[in-house]
Amino acid sequence: MNGPYFLSLLVFSPLLGILLLALTPKTQERTIKWLGFLSTLPSLILSLFAFCQYLRGYRLEHLTEKRGWVRFADFPFLTESTFVVRYELNIDGISLVMIVLTSLLAALAAVASIHIKKEWKGYFMLFLLLEIGMLGVFAAGNMVLFFIFLEMTLVAMFFLIGKWGGFERERAAYSYLLYNGVGSAVLLMVIAILFARAGTSNMELLKEMLHNPAVRAQLIAPISDDLRFSLFLALLIAFGIKLPIVPFHRWILRVHVQAPPAIVMLHSGVLLKIGAYGLIRFAIGLFPDQFRDFAFIIAILGVVNLLYGAFLAFIQNDFKMVLAYSSVSHMGIVLIGLGALNEAGMQGAIFQAVSHGLISALLFLLVSILFERTNTTEMDRLGGLAKAMPLTAGSLLAGALASLGLPGMSGFVSEFTAFFGLFQTAPAVAAAGTLGIIMTAVYLLRAVLNITFGTSKSGGAQAFDMSLTEAVPVFVLLALIIMIGVYPRILAEPLQAAIKMMMNGLGA
């Protein structure tokens, strides 16, 4: 694994699938389906290999890639590395975990794409482009490269929603583009200011320049405390839109309802986590003092997200809307963990990002199965599915129990750890947040019981159960959810070094 191109191969391996699909006639649907799925496997294999090697003691620093790319200025009084953007890829324990999650969900979402009805060739080419963008975001070593990969996901998602979504797909696509475009514009502004003042976009070098007095002299222009706070707020808004933080959440409701379920698996499972990853990597990494001063407000925002999403999920009749508000609510737990400002909270936040990624992907996969059988996701039109679809109904109940935090499943570990951290620093806020946990159990069990044991009004009781192709990704996700819940160390161990480094930066 010492090869200098390992990370590039991991990130860009789906590109081969795009090229093969481009050469495949669109009439060969079976070949296109297989190519679409098989093209997700190289990145999954490489990421699992890197994860296993890391658990055995391999140092991820050996995978770092740095190559010359773009030079923006050439002044004789500046060093050769100033105003240069390099092609830089590197990972730590957090980004490695997120890359494994991304490659796994991409492969499972490719299987779940069997329910796509038209234009397979274009769909899978955009699907693989989306995967490249997601993998690149977590492997990028500088802010410019991070931004480029982030915009790649935005473009791919826009067309996937607008072309293959539901009845109001165009409205959902433009809503996604508008909100996330604003977030990207704010992020670009931050990157431009930092690049102009520091002369570099390398994340590690920026950290040194901003925090180390011995290196601070390398800044092209000083960065005042007021500017630091303004940049921190801009990052909070940029990634708060992508997380999302209430009130920047309206777009996610349309996307979760209108986008193809296989794409929603990736959106809720991975793309929302880019918001959390950005807060950790940039807001905490570059501006720890400002984050520490703002931590209590972030914890309160997390409780607002948790309660707001939970209460509105309770009054929904469409199961997709229930899950959409559930995502808003569960992202509040990520904010609660980050706002706790201690090691337990940070670990809980990252655990929640991974756990919710698996659970939400499972639930939306089951939604696609239900919709395929009944052509509806309205709970008052579903019912009696426990008898006709026992495997699907049982999996749906298991996913709901994981989401509400049943001990022995990943949701319990993440929620307990995040709240444990917040109870140490802000017990009153944490106590208020526990009401959201109770509401989660109420709205999820209400929804599942209505779907599985309620009275059917659309003939859903005569539907047939999931097929083998649908069952494989369902049981893979369930196995991972239970494995993390029973043996959380498999996830905690690779995160420890990165979390301790973050806490050192925060002065804790």
N, C-alpha and C positions, 0 to 999 in steps of 0.2 A: 504493500500500500504506500510505498515511498515515491511512487511515480509523480512527476511534477504536473501531470494533467488529470489527476484523479477527480478533483472537484469540478473541473470543466467537463469531464466526461459524465459525471453524475448529473450536472445541471442541464447539459445540452444533449443528453442521450435521446430524449424524445424528438429531437430535430430529425434524426434518421427516419423515424416514423412519418413525420410530415413530408419528407422527400419521397418516401415510398408511396404514401397515399396520393401525392400529387401525380405520380406516374401510373396510378391504378385507375382504370375506367370506372366511372361512377355507377355503372350498371352491375358491377361485381360486388354486391352488397355483403355477401358472406366473407369475402376476402377483406373488405374494408373493415368489417367488425373485428375480425381476428387481428388485423394489423393495428387497429386502434387499441385493442387490449394489450397485445404483445409489446407494443412500443412503450408501455408504462412499466414493464418489468425490469429493464436494465437499471433504471434509477432506484427501484425498490431493492433490487439485489445489492447494488453498490452501497446504498444507505444502510441496509441491515448489516452488511459486512463491516462498514466503518463503525457502526454502533457496537457490534460484538468485539471488534478489536479495541475499541476505547474502553470497554468494560474489563478487558484483559490488561489494561495499562498502557496502551499505545497513546502517544502524545499527539493531539490534534494539530499542534503547531507545525508538524512535519508536512501537513497537507496544504499549507499556505502557498498561494500562487501570486506572483507579482511580475507584471510585464509593462513595459512602456506602452502608452496609448495616445493621449492627446496632450499637447503643450499649448497653453493659452497666451503666454508672454515670455519674452526673453530679454530681461533687463540685466545689464552687467553688474549692478549692485546687489542682485539677488542670487541665491544659490540655484543650482541646476534642478533641484527638486521642487522649486516654488512655482505655483500655478501650473502644475502638471497633474493630470488625472491619469492614474494607472489602472490597468485591468488587474484588480485585486480580489481574490477569493480567499476567505478563511472562515473557520467555524470554531465554536466552543461547545460546551455541553448543552447549552440551551438551544442554539441553532441546530445542532445535530439531532436533538429530539424532535424539533419542529420539521426538519427535513425528512426524518423517518415517518412522521405523521403524514406529511404531504404526499410522499411517494406511495404510502400504503393506501390512503384514501383515494388517490388518483387511480390506482389499479382497481379498487373496489367500485369506484364510480364509473369506470369504463365498463365493468361488468353490468352495473345497474343501467347503463345506457341502452340496453336492449329494448327499452320502452320508447326510445326515440323513433318517430314514424317516417321521417323524410330526410333527404339529403345527408346521408351518412358521411360522405366524403368531406364536405365542408365542416360538418359538426366535429368530426374527430381531428381535423387539422387545427381548428380553433381550440379544441379540448387540450391537445398536446402543447399548443402555444401557451395556454393558460398554465399548464404544469411547469413549463420552463420558467415562466415568470415567477411562480410561487417558489420553486426551488432556488432561483436566483436571488430572491429577496432575502432568504435566510442564509445564503452563502456569501453575499456581497461584503467586501471588505472596505468599501468607501461609500460615501453618501450619494455620489453621482450614479454609481452603478446600481445602488439600492433603488434610486428613483427610476432609473430606466426599466429595471425589472418590474417595479411596482406599476408603471404605466403600461407595461405589456399585459399585466393581468387585467387592468381596467379596460383596455381595448378588446381583449378576448371575451371578457364577461359581457360587455355591451352587445356584441354581436350574438353571443350564445343566448342571451336573454331575449333580444329583439327578434331573433329569427326562429328559435325553437321553443319559446315560452308559451304561456297561456293566452287567453282571450285579450287581456290588456298588456301584452308583452312589450309593446312599443313604449307605452307610458312608464312601465317599470324600468325599461332599459334607459330611458332618458332621465328618469329620477335617479337611478344609480349613477349615471354619468355626471349629472349636475352636482350632486352632493359630493361624490368622491373626487370629481374634478376640482371643486373648491378646496377640498382637503389637500389634494396634490399641489395646487397653486400655492397654498400657504406653506407647504413643506418645501417647495422649490425656492420660495423666498428665503426661508431659513438657510437652506443649503448655499444659496448665492451669497448671502451676507457672511456666513462662516468662511466660505471659500475666498471671498474678497479680503477678509480681515486676517485669515490665517495662511492663505496661499496653498492650502491642501484640503482635500476632502477625505483623507484617510482617517478612519474612526479612532484608531489607537493614538495616532499622532495628535489629533484634535483634543483627545482627553488629556494628553500630556501638556499641550500648550495652554489649555484652560485651567489646569489644576496645579501643575508643577511650576513654581516660581523660577526654577533654573531654566526651564524650556520656554517659559512665557515670553522671553525676550525675542523669540523667533517670530512672533506675531507681526504681520505687516502693519496692522493698526490695532490699537488697544480696544478691548471689549469691556465696556463699563458694566457695573452691576445692574443698572437700569436696562441696558441692552440685553444682558444675559436673561433678566426676568422676562423681557418682551419676547425673546427667542423661545424661552421655555413655554410661555403661554401659547405662542404660535404652534409649537410642537404638540401641546396638549389639545389644541383645537384640531390640528391636522389628523392626529391619530385618534382623537375622540370621535371624529366623524366616522372613521373606519371601524371603530370598536363595536357598536357605537355607544356614545354617552348621550343620555337624554338631555336636551331635546333634539339632538342630531340623529334621530333614529327612524324618522318616517320612511326613508327610502328602503330600509331593510324589510319592512312589512310587505311592500309591493314585490320586492325581489323574491322573498321566501314563498309568496303565493303564486307568482306568475312564472318564475324561472323553471326550467325542467328540473325535476327532483334530483337527477344525478348531478346537475350543476349546483343545486342548493346544498347537496352533500359537501361539495368542495367549498362553497361559499361560507356556510355555517361552520364547517369543520376546519377550514384553513384560513380563508381570506379575512374573516373577522379577527383571527388571532394575530394578523399582521399589525392591527392596531395595538394590541397588548405588547407584541414584540417591539414595535417602534417606541412605545413608552419606556420599555425596559432598556433598549439599546441606546436611544437618543436622549429622552427626557432625564432618565436616571444616570445614564452613562456620561453625558456631556454636562448636565446641569444638576448635580446631586444636591448642592446647597439650596437651590430654588425648589427642587422637588421636596426636600425635607421641610422647607417652610410651608409648602402647599399640601403636605401629605394629609392633614386632617380634613381639608376640603375635598380631596380626592376620595377619602374614605366615606364622607357624607354623600358625594356623588354616586359612589358604589351602592350605598344603601338606598338612595333614590331610585337608581336603576333596578335594583332587586325588587323593591316594593311596587314600583310603577308597573314593571313588566308582569309581575305576579298577579296583581289585582286586575289588570286588563286582560290577561290570559284567561282568568276565571270567567269572564262574561262573554267570551267568544263562542260562536257556534261552528265556525270552520276550523277543522283540526290543524290546517296549515297555519292559520292565524294564531292558534294556541301555541304552536311551536315557534312561530316568529316572535311573539312576545316573550316566550320562554327563553329564547336566545338573548333578548335584551336584558331580561332578568338575570340570567346566569353570567353575563358579562359584568354585571355589577359585582359578583363575587371576585372577579379578577381585580377590579378597582379596590375592593375592600382589602384584598391581600396586599396589593402594592401600597395602599395608604397606611397599612399597619406599621410599615417602616421597620420591620424586624425580619429575622431569617425565616421564622415560621410563616409569616405572612407572604413573603416573597415566594417561598416554596409552594404555598397553597395557591398563589396566583398562577404560577406556571403549571402546577398540577391541574388546576381548573381549566386552563387553556387546552391542555391535551385531553383531559377527561371529557369536556364538553365537545371537543372535536369528534371524538369517537361516538359519544352518545347521540349527538345531533345528527351525525351521518347515519347512524342506525335508524333513528326515528324517521328521517326523511326517506330513507330507503324503503321502510315499511309503508310510508305514505304513498310512495309510487306504486307499490304492489296493490294497496287498497284502491287507489284511483284507477288502476288498470282493470281491476275486476268490477268496480261499481260505478265508475265515471263520476264520482263525487267524493268530496272530503267533508261535507257538512254532517255534523254529528247526529242531527235529528233525522237524517235520511239513512244513516248507517245503523246497524244494530244486528244482533244475533249472529255475529261473525265467529263467535267462539265455537259454535257447533259446525259451521260450514268450513271455517279456516282455523282449526285449532293451533296449528304451527305458527301462523301469522299472529293470531291473538295472543298466544303465549309469549312470543318474541316482543310484541308490543307492550305487554305488561312488564316484561323484564327490562325493556328500555326505559319505561316510565319509572320503575323502581330505582334504576340506576340514576336517572335524572333527579329524582327527589332526595337522593342521598342515602339509600339503603346500605347499612354496613355490609361489607364484603364485596362492594362494587366501587368503581373508581370515583363516582360522585361523592361518596361519603368521605373518602380520604381528602379530596381537594377542598370540600366545603368545611370539614372539621379543621383542617390545618389553617385555612385562611381566617376563619373566625377565631381560632385559638390565638393567632397572631394579633388580631384586632382587639380581642378582650384584654390583652396585655397592655395596650397603649390607649385605647378609647373604649372602655367597657360599656358606657352608656350608648354609644353609637352601635356597638356590636349587638347589644341587647335589642335595640330597635330593629336591626337587620334580621334577627332570628324570626321575626314575624313573616318575613319573606320566605323562609324555609318552610314554615307551616303552610303558607299559601301555595307553595309549589306542590306539596303533597295533595292539597285539596283540588287544584285545577287539573293536575295530571291524572289522578285517580278518577275524577269526575269524567274526564274525556275518555279514558280507556274503558271504564265501565259502560259508558253510553255506547261506545263502538262495539264492544264485545258481547254485552248482555242486554242492550236496549232493544226496542222493537224496531224492526227494519221497515222503512217506507219506500224502498227503491229496489227491493229484490236482492239486497246484499246477502241475505241468509242463504241464497242458493249459489253464491260464488264459490270457485274452487281455490284450493290452498296454493301456497307458493311452490314454484317449480324448483328443481335442483339448482339451476343457474341462479335463481334468486336467493335460495337458501344458503349457498356458500358464503357470500359476503355478509349475510346476516349473522351467521354463526361465527365467522372470523371476528367480527366486531364485538359480539357478545363475549367471546373467549378473551379478547384483549381487555374488555371492561372488567371482567371478573379477575383476570390475572393481576391487573394493577391494583384492584381493590384488596385482593388477598396478599399480594406480595409487592407493596409499593416501592420497595427498595430498588427494584429493577429500573424505576424511573427516577427515584431520588438520588441514586448514586452518581449518575453522570451529571446531575445538576449541581452537586455540592460545591465544586470548585468555582463555577461561574457565580453562584449565589454569594459565596463568601467574598469574592472579588467585588461584587456589587455592594455588599454591606460595608466593606472597607472603604469604598468610595463615598458612601453615605456617612462615614464616620461612626458606624455602629459596631 
